[in-house]
Amino acid sequence: MAVVVGGATLIGPPDSIVDDHPEVREPVVRSSLVCPYVDGEEAGTAELGVLALPGVDAPEAAAEQPPITVQALALPPDPENPEATGDPAAEAAAEPLVSIAERGIPTITPVETAAGTSYAVTGQGTLAPGLAAEQSLMLQEVDLRGVSTASCTAPRREHWFVGASAEVGRRGRLILANPTDVPAVVDVELWDEAGVVDAPGTQDIGVPARSQRILLVDALAGGAVTTAVHVQSSQGRVTAALEVRETAEITPQGMTYVPASVAPRRELLIPGVPGSGQRNLRVVAPGDTDAIVSLQILGVDGAYSPVDQDVITVTAGTVADIPLDTGVDPAGIRLESDEPITASIRVVQTTEGGLPDVAYTSASEPLTGPTPALLSRPASTLLLSSVITTTSRVTVRTLAADGTVATEEPLELPAGATVAVPLTAAGDAANATVVVVPESPGSVVAARQIYATDDAGALLDLLPLISPTVEVNVPEVVGELPDVPEPAESP
């Protein structure tokens, strides 16, 4: 009698298991964010704001709930200049800048460091869902001035930026930070107006655990008028940020962070375009085919196509720089392309006889849920754009220092329209901390504008809002697989 045995290799769980036990949404149990490069200036005001959103679902509390911690990262040791950097392990073991034990209370901490460093913001257990953080820097010096803010972001495998320049007087600093306990390896790609930039030293860049690396874009892409940067991890995950500082000889021309853009796709949404200043749309088409791009402005009265700029062409593998006139009112931008693209808008604001400041807003995801803006200084405005074909409804909540809701403003945004909302701090707080709550996820994009003047000139900052992670998809745990039939036996 011969015995015939049948076998199979399981690539994944059987379809019946997947159908009966799909992924479910559960509160995230650990959140890790990085604030990219805080302070490091002899004169200036730096702050770091942290908030675990109130009113979100959280996992069951452990017996001992660890607090949210804000911990400094470090530059890798430099053998030629050991005093200028620190030991990452020693930095990681140092006392936290701040610890936060309660949900829902905005915590704003001044930061004073001799050398700028990234800070890791970590929340676990019940303090992990809805964790958000933001940094700011104000400088008003004769050689460097401006206001800049940046969202603190989670480590990922991929980051895109469209902005910065390698022209004389324009410095771009790419900050790679690794808040995890394992080393990471990344590759950096660059494009400019002429095509792909062949820059040495941009492959297999090591970022040690609990540390940061800094690359100078002006050194990598010398002479480029405008650049696009793609950071991709081959091992581990990192955060990335792109800071810009500009001068004309020794006269300051502004400073800012270029917010990260979404990965290249065929439809983009850019929030928070001011109604004044010099505005330039910058688009990268990283593929091998020219991109034909349709442009719509999301204005105060709804969406429209600008005359003579409704369709633009971006040459394959290059960055296009297009002067843009969106009118005298704040707006958003919608781009539709036949090839994957990503984009940002550069804004230069001037005053009569004064110095300029520079800011960027970038292609962003619509808000998926409650989203905070933490460090809204006086003269801040929230710019909300509806991205659906019906009315969008949004509530803007201003938080008091103790986390209670000081004011609550419901808003209706006509389809494709942009609404500006002035922000006012509650009580005697120095900053207005607000939470934007869309009625329908995916219906609006948002950005905060800070615009003020001092005796020297303009101060401008733009910050697209990013919804914090509250829940993640997790597979449902299955106790056991179905019975496996016995091998067949033939006579």
Secondary structure, 3 states (H helix, E strand, C coil): CCCCCCCCCCCCCCHHHHHHCCEEEEECCEEEEEEEEECCCCCCEEEEEEEECCCCCCCCCCCCCCCEEEEECECCCCCCCHHHCCCHHHHHHCCCCEEECCCCCCEEEECCCCCCEEEEEEEEHHHCCCEEEEEEEEEECCCCEEEEEEECECCECEEEEECCCCCCCEEEEEEEEECCCCCEEEEEEEEECCEEECCCCCCCEEECCCEEEEEEHHHHCCCCCCCEEEEEEEECCEEEEEEEEEEECCEEEEEEEECCECCCEEEEEEEEECCCCEEEEEEEECCCCCEEEEEEEEECCEEECCCCCCEEEECCCEEEEEEECCCCCCEEEEEEEEEEEEEEEEEEECCCCCECEEEEEECCCCCCCCEEEEEECCCEEEEEEECCCCCEEEEEEEECCCCCEEEEEEEEECCCCEEEEECCCCCCCCCEEEEEEECCCCCEEEEEEEEEEECCEEEEEEEECCCCCCEEEEECCCCCCCCCCCCCCCC
